[in-house]
Amino acid sequence: MTHADGHARVRKGAARATPRLIPILFLLLGFVLLMWSASTQAGTYDEVTFLGVGRYLWHTGDFDIQHARFHPPLMYYVNSIFLELGPGRWDLGLDETGHFTYFAGRGYLYHSGLDPDAVLLLVRYPFALLFVLLGAVLHRWARDVHGPRAAHLTLALYVLSPTVLAHASIAGNDFLLTTTYVLTLFTLWEATRRGGLWRWALVGVLAGLTMLTKATGVVLWALVPTLALWSWWLARRGVWPHVLSFGKMALNLLLGAMLAILTLMVGYGFHSLPAMTPATRPHRIIDLLVGWLGPTVRNVVYTWVEHPIPGYRYVTMLKRQFGHVTGGHEAYLLGEHYTDGRWYFFPVAMSIKTPLGTLLLWLWGVIHSLRVAVQGLARQQWRAVGWVVWWSLPIAVIFLPAMPGSANMGVRLILPVYPFLFLLAGSVGAALPKAKGMGRPLSLSTIVHLLPWLLVLASAISVVNQAPRYLSYVNEAWGGPDQGWRYVGDSNYDWGQSLKELKAYLDARGWGDEEIYLAYFGGELPAARGIRYRPAPCTPVRGIVVVSVTYLQGLYLDDSRCYAWLRDKEPVARVGHTLWVYDLR
């Protein structure tokens, strides 16, 4: 072999290795951006209420606490995995009366023997690992459908999404739901295309985990059978790799449903509650139906209706959550404080909190997908339509029901649609014709070929410029994060994440030992961060006053105009964009 042949082999090997390195480098970039936020942001409002609850559930099996009444338990388990391995007792969330408090996480944050920042990293780290897993799955899915160019584009948009980074870097249920939702549907995709009883069984387990994460997971009861039927229909027309009889598919779906229910029951520790109590059972109806059979039969029926029902806590949680969604919730959008919901909340909020390059690629991907679907239907080219339905329907079943709802707390509520928007946008990469004349920089074909990546680069610059404050991210068209308070609030902007920055700011100004007036919206205790303060009143005072933007917007106050006296004053600093500092001495 000549020296030239050796160089040729090395170059060929490097060419084969480069595509494999691209997804690894993208995932590494996303992980670094995520951990940057996880290590610098204070505990957010919901996060501090969730922290460590899993430890309590593991050690007591007590699901009759407020946390389990409002959310399924999987998220509590996940955030407690590494916390359970660390120092500190499991009962740090109990108060002096033995009651598990709403802000139970404060006990684990401040009394575990670890620094609060170390505790936050312990509870956030499992979500960082899931971030990597979800990115790998999205890359694989896009590559299987459209090839490596689409896969790389999809993954780039994912790791550079400020909304994904924001919620994957904290211990909450929104990103966990996104992960289990996508994993369930990707496994279903594999099951319908490749078969295998174990894949269908895994679909059931993952569906159960999705429902164990958040109430939104119930959409899988409709979505999974619909996509399975769609795949069966495509298979009958010879455009799906795996042909499955209708009867066998129905049996596989039944197996998955049974495993989903079993997973749900395991997640609740088979915890059960009486369907009715002697005080609530329908005496008159029972007496009317079976009273004529005698007291023995009647008493048996009484006992039966009071028998504990496994999963009853899950059902009551669903009822409470859907009541919450339809009953109204405080929200802020475009300068308006309201409680009855706005149908345009999610589209507008997404346009504010998504990089402009990503927005354009989303739009491009949706238009391309619609064109493919319309042409495929017109020409009966079902193979082309197949992936469009698979990636569009999971968006529709989350997004469309959310729009008329009254829970406008943040785009995090529809976070599961984001991965599928990335997949649709990634399909643009495969649709572009192969570039010609790449050696000529101003070639039109070169520019068109590079345009998606130029948009990705624009998104990357925007995201990195605002890192690591992804929760308060606002794109440049809306004025950036300094102007975000005018348009969005709550978890879209201020969730209490800037408390550590406030302490650093006060120390840098020489105010660290002074007592300030503080109105802080968040889950942490400012005093535990070394901040000396007294609550900021609703009337003008003299001194250093710090107020969360959430309160300046009028949210979550008994009197929404409580801090109106500050709104026409210019703060001396906007710490982390969300804590405004006024020097009124």
Secondary structure, DSSP 8 states (H G I E B T S, - for coil): --HHHHHHHHHHHHHHHHHHHHHHHHHHHHHHHHHHHHHHS---HHHHHHTTHHHHHHHH----SHHHHHS-SHHHHHHTHHHHHSSS-TTTTB-TTS-B-TTTHHHHHHHSSS-HHHHHHHHHHHHHHHHHHHHHHHHHHHHHHH-HHHHHHHHHHHHT-HHHHHHHSSS-HHHHHHHHHHHHHHHHHHHHHH--HHHHHHHHHHHHHHHTT-GGGGGHHHHHHHHHHHHHHHHHTT-SSS---HHHHHHHHHHHHHHHHHHHHHHTTT-EEES--TTTS-HHHHHHHHGGG-HHHHHHHHHHHTSEEETHHHHHHHHHHHHHHHH---EEETTEEESS--TTHHHHHHHHHS-HHHHHHHHHHHHHHHHHHHHHHHHT-HHHHHHHHHHHHHHHHHHHHHTTSS--S-GGGGGGGHHHHHHHHHHHHHHS-----TTSTT-HHHHHHHHHHHHHHHHHHHHHHHTT--TT---GGGT-GGGGGGTB-GGGT-SSTTHHHHHHHHHHTT-TTS-EEEE--SSS-GGGGT--EEE--SS--SSEEEEEHHHHTTTT-SSTTTTGGGTTS--SEEETTTEEEEE--
